[in-house]
Amino acid sequence: MGGVESLIEHRCTFEGPDSTAPKDMVRLSIGLENPADLVADLEQALERAAKEDR
């Protein structure tokens, strides 16, 4: 079993330049947080990523 925390991981960054994972793939592991808190955190992260992508 894994941990109880939620994590988002970008496999290409984790594995390095020889990674075979798609460059646009992220892995989301859901923990024990309140679902509303998780949704709010994800929305905030996506909004920030969209701003940085411009």
C-alpha positions as CSV (number, residue, x, y, z in Angstrom):
1,M,0.0,0.0,0.0
2,G,1.1,3.5,-0.7
3,G,0.9,6.6,1.5
4,V,-2.1,8.5,2.6
5,E,-1.2,11.8,0.9
6,S,-2.2,12.9,-2.6
7,L,0.6,13.3,-5.1
8,I,0.9,14.6,-8.6
9,E,4.0,13.4,-10.5
10,H,5.4,14.2,-14.0
11,R,7.0,11.0,-15.0
12,C,9.3,12.5,-17.6
13,T,10.8,14.9,-15.1
14,F,11.2,12.1,-12.5
15,E,12.7,9.6,-14.9
16,G,14.9,12.1,-16.8
17,P,15.7,12.5,-20.5
18,D,15.5,8.7,-21.3
19,S,12.0,8.4,-20.1
20,T,9.5,6.5,-22.3
21,A,6.5,8.2,-20.6
22,P,4.6,10.7,-22.8
23,K,5.8,14.3,-22.2
24,D,2.3,15.5,-21.3
25,M,1.4,12.7,-18.9
26,V,1.0,13.3,-15.1
27,R,0.2,10.7,-12.6
28,L,-2.3,11.6,-9.9
29,S,-2.5,9.5,-6.7
30,I,-5.5,10.3,-4.5
31,G,-5.0,10.2,-0.7
32,L,-7.3,10.8,2.2
33,E,-8.0,14.5,1.9
34,N,-11.5,16.0,1.8
35,P,-12.7,15.7,-1.8
36,A,-13.6,19.4,-1.9
37,D,-10.1,20.4,-0.8
38,L,-8.6,18.1,-3.5
39,V,-10.8,19.7,-6.2
40,A,-9.9,23.2,-5.0
41,D,-6.1,22.3,-5.0
42,L,-6.3,20.9,-8.5
43,E,-8.2,23.9,-9.9
44,Q,-5.6,26.2,-8.4
45,A,-2.8,24.2,-9.9
46,L,-4.4,24.0,-13.3
47,E,-5.1,27.8,-13.3
48,R,-1.4,28.5,-12.4
49,A,-0.1,26.1,-15.0
50,A,-2.3,27.7,-17.7
51,K,-0.9,31.2,-16.8
52,E,2.7,29.9,-17.0
53,D,2.0,28.2,-20.3
54,R,1.1,31.6,-22.0
